[in-house]
Amino acid sequence: MSDIFTLFRVHQYIKNLFIFMPLLFSFSYFNAENNLNTFIAFVLFSILASSIYIFNDLMDVDEDRAHPIKKNRPLASEKVSEKTAKLLILLLSVFSLSISFIFYTQLFVVLLIYFILNILYSTKLKHIAILDIFIIATGFVLRLFAGSAVTGIELSMWIIIMTFLLAIFLALAKRRDDVLLSLLGQETRKNIDGYNLEFVNAAMVLMAGVVVVSYIQYTISPEVIQRLDTNYLYITSFFVILGVLRYMQITFVEQDSGSPTKVVIRDRFLKLTIVFWLISFIGITKLI
């Protein structure tokens, strides 16, 4: 059972917290109904995501066996059979899509798009360099739309743009880890020829700058200042800059960016930065 649970990649559910972003940026987090609906969307999205993770592991089983870390995954190590994996994919995906179809029609549409897109990604599109990271970033944006679908909160262009850019930045950091492994003679991805260290480093620096500038533009835009009735939201950009620089330090200095989720979970500096950003964001918009 522990190996089956490992297949679900529960630690990756942290990505699905983006579903709560429409609540945060619309300041509707004290609405009990919206909170409940968003939590249900989070659960259904997480269940569907687990089915995708299992499907991806099934597609990558041979490559994972050549990877120094991924070779220990349940399917790669043969601790879980492929037959069991296929059954889990069917059960998880059908459950999530069925429940959303019955109770949240708009959420069902978002989940279905996410499911189809990731099936295509796992079977073919992830082997096309650059396009692969764009699909990963689109998955994060779909999480925003999932939160919007169950609450009726309209997404602003700012939250969509910033989420997309940040996701590309994180995806590039993950690809960098694959490039480093290939330089050590460990080919772990079929599309690694589409990347090299120089390109990934330059792209990460570019995206880091764009993410920071976009967030600052959001905090000082007249429409946001007028809607929030505060001129001090720009203060929160200090924590965004700090977080981006810390992640780049982990990537370039510590050479450890293989799993963005695990980096965030285990790095105390990053976790404190996120907490202080959240406190400052809510504090400024509600108290000042």
C-alpha positions in Angstrom: 0.0 0.0 0.0 2.8 2.4 0.7 4.2 1.9 -2.8 0.8 2.6 -4.3 0.5 5.7 -2.1 3.9 6.8 -3.4 2.5 6.5 -7.0 0.0 9.2 -6.1 2.8 11.7 -5.5 0.9 13.5 -2.7 3.8 15.9 -2.2 3.1 17.3 -5.7 -0.4 18.5 -4.4 1.3 21.7 -3.3 1.1 22.8 -6.9 -2.7 22.6 -6.7 -2.7 25.3 -4.1 -2.8 27.6 -7.1 -6.5 26.7 -7.2 -6.8 29.0 -4.1 -5.2 31.9 -5.8 -8.4 33.4 -7.2 -9.7 33.6 -3.6 -6.5 35.3 -2.5 -6.2 37.9 -5.2 -9.9 38.7 -5.1 -9.9 38.9 -1.3 -12.8 36.4 -1.0 -11.1 34.1 1.5 -13.6 34.9 4.2 -16.5 33.5 2.1 -17.3 30.1 3.6 -19.1 28.8 0.4 -16.2 29.8 -1.8 -13.7 28.2 0.6 -15.6 24.9 0.6 -16.0 24.8 -3.2 -12.4 25.7 -3.7 -11.3 22.9 -1.3 -13.5 20.4 -3.2 -11.9 21.6 -6.5 -8.5 21.1 -4.9 -9.4 17.5 -3.9 -10.8 16.6 -7.3 -7.9 18.2 -9.1 -5.4 16.4 -6.9 -7.1 13.0 -7.5 -7.0 13.6 -11.3 -3.4 14.8 -11.1 -2.5 11.5 -9.4 -3.9 9.6 -12.3 -1.7 11.6 -14.6 1.4 11.1 -12.5 0.8 7.3 -12.6 0.2 7.5 -16.4 3.4 9.5 -16.8 5.4 7.0 -14.7 3.9 4.2 -16.9 5.1 5.9 -20.1 8.6 6.7 -18.6 9.2 3.4 -16.8 12.3 2.6 -19.0 13.8 6.1 -18.8 13.2 6.2 -15.0 15.2 3.0 -14.6 18.2 4.8 -16.0 17.7 7.8 -13.7 19.8 7.8 -10.4 16.8 8.8 -8.3 13.7 7.9 -10.4 14.8 4.3 -10.6 13.4 3.9 -7.1 9.9 4.8 -8.2 7.3 2.0 -7.6 6.9 1.2 -11.3 10.5 1.5 -12.3 11.6 -0.7 -9.4 8.7 -3.1 -10.2 7.2 -2.8 -6.7 3.9 -2.1 -8.3 2.8 -3.9 -11.4 1.8 -2.1 -14.6 -1.6 -3.8 -14.4 -2.3 -2.2 -11.0 -1.1 1.2 -12.3 -3.6 1.0 -15.2 -6.4 0.2 -12.9 -5.5 3.1 -10.6 -5.4 5.5 -13.6 -8.9 4.4 -14.6 -10.4 4.6 -11.1 -8.9 8.0 -10.2 -9.7 9.7 -13.4 -13.2 8.4 -13.7 -14.0 9.3 -10.1 -12.7 12.9 -10.4 -14.3 13.6 -13.8 -17.6 12.0 -12.8 -18.0 14.0 -9.6 -17.1 17.3 -11.2 -19.5 16.6 -14.1 -22.3 16.0 -11.7 -21.8 18.9 -9.3 -19.5 21.4 -11.1 -19.9 21.5 -14.9 -17.4 24.3 -15.5 -14.8 22.5 -13.3 -15.4 19.3 -15.3 -14.5 21.2 -18.5 -11.2 22.5 -16.9 -10.4 19.0 -15.6 -11.1 17.4 -18.9 -8.8 19.9 -20.7 -6.1 19.3 -18.1 -6.5 15.5 -18.5 -6.3 15.4 -22.3 -3.5 17.9 -22.4 -1.4 15.9 -20.0 -2.1 12.6 -21.7 -0.8 14.2 -24.9 2.1 15.6 -22.9 3.0 12.2 -21.4 2.8 10.3 -24.7 4.4 12.8 -27.2 4.6 16.5 -26.4 7.0 16.3 -23.5 9.6 15.2 -26.0 9.4 18.5 -27.9 11.8 21.0 -26.3 10.3 24.4 -25.2 6.8 23.2 -26.0 7.1 20.9 -23.0 7.6 23.7 -20.5 4.8 25.7 -22.0 2.4 22.8 -21.4 3.6 22.5 -17.8 3.0 26.3 -17.4 -0.5 25.9 -19.0 -1.3 23.3 -16.3 -0.7 25.9 -13.6 -3.0 28.3 -15.4 -5.7 25.7 -15.6 -5.4 25.4 -11.8 -6.4 29.0 -11.6 -9.4 28.4 -13.9 -10.4 25.5 -11.7 -10.6 27.8 -8.7 -12.4 30.4 -10.8 -14.9 27.7 -12.1 -16.2 26.8 -8.6 -16.3 30.3 -7.2 -17.4 32.4 -10.1 -14.4 34.7 -9.5 -13.2 36.3 -12.7 -9.5 35.9 -13.2 -7.5 39.1 -13.9 -4.8 39.2 -16.6 -2.2 39.8 -13.9 -2.7 36.5 -12.1 -2.7 34.5 -15.3 0.4 36.2 -16.7 2.4 35.9 -13.4 1.4 32.3 -12.8 2.4 31.3 -16.4 5.7 33.1 -16.2 6.6 31.6 -12.7 5.7 28.1 -13.9 8.0 28.5 -16.9 10.8 29.6 -14.6 10.3 26.5 -12.4 10.0 24.2 -15.3 13.3 25.5 -16.7 15.0 24.9 -13.4 13.8 21.3 -13.5 15.1 20.9 -17.1 18.4 22.2 -15.9 18.7 19.3 -13.6 18.2 16.9 -16.5 20.9 18.8 -18.5 23.3 18.4 -15.6 22.6 14.7 -15.5 23.2 14.4 -19.2 26.6 16.1 -18.8 27.5 13.4 -16.3 26.6 10.8 -19.0 23.2 10.0 -17.7 20.6 10.6 -20.4 17.3 10.7 -18.7 15.0 12.4 -21.2 14.5 11.9 -25.0 14.3 15.6 -25.6 17.4 16.6 -23.8 19.0 17.5 -27.1 16.7 20.5 -27.3 18.4 22.0 -24.2 21.9 22.8 -23.1 23.2 24.4 -20.0 23.9 27.8 -21.7 20.4 28.0 -23.0 18.6 27.0 -19.8 20.7 29.3 -17.7 20.0 32.3 -20.0 16.3 31.4 -20.2 16.0 31.1 -16.4 17.7 34.5 -15.8 15.4 36.0 -18.4 12.2 34.5 -16.9 13.3 35.5 -13.4 13.6 39.1 -14.5 10.2 39.0 -16.3 8.5 37.4 -13.3 9.8 40.1 -10.9 9.0 43.0 -13.2 5.5 41.6 -13.9 4.8 41.4 -10.2 6.0 44.9 -9.5 3.9 46.2 -12.4 0.9 44.5 -10.9 1.5 46.1 -7.5 1.8 49.6 -8.9 -0.8 49.4 -11.6 -3.5 52.1 -11.2 -6.4 49.7 -11.5 -5.0 47.5 -8.6 -4.2 50.6 -6.4 -7.7 51.9 -7.0 -9.4 48.5 -6.4 -7.4 47.8 -3.2 -7.3 51.4 -2.0 -3.7 51.2 -1.0 -0.4 52.4 -2.5 1.7 50.0 -0.4 1.3 46.7 -2.1 4.6 47.2 -3.8 6.2 46.3 -0.5 5.3 42.7 -1.0 7.5 42.6 -4.1 10.5 42.5 -1.8 9.6 39.0 -0.8 9.0 38.0 -4.4 12.5 39.1 -5.3 13.9 37.3 -2.3 12.1 34.1 -3.2 13.2 34.2 -6.8 16.9 34.9 -5.9 16.8 32.1 -3.3 15.4 29.6 -5.9 18.2 30.7 -8.3 20.7 30.2 -5.6 19.4 26.6 -5.0 19.5 26.0 -8.8 22.9 27.6 -9.7 24.9 27.3 -6.5 23.6 24.2 -4.8 22.8 22.5 -8.1 19.5 21.0 -6.7 16.5 21.8 -8.8 15.3 18.4 -9.9 11.9 18.7 -8.1 10.5 22.3 -7.6 7.9 20.9 -5.2 10.5 19.1 -3.0 12.7 22.2 -3.0 9.9 24.4 -1.7 8.8 21.7 0.9 12.3 21.2 2.4 13.9 24.7 2.1 13.1 26.7 5.2 14.2 30.0 3.6 11.7 29.6 0.8 8.9 28.6 3.1 9.5 31.6 5.4 9.7 33.9 2.4 6.3 32.6 1.1 4.8 33.0 4.6 6.0 36.5 5.0 4.8 37.4 1.5 1.4 36.0 2.3 1.2 37.9 5.6 2.4 41.1 4.1 -0.1 40.8 1.1 -3.1 40.1 3.3 -2.0 42.6 5.9 -1.5 45.5 3.4 -4.7 44.8 1.5 -6.8 44.4 4.7 -5.2 46.7 7.3 -3.5 49.6 5.5 
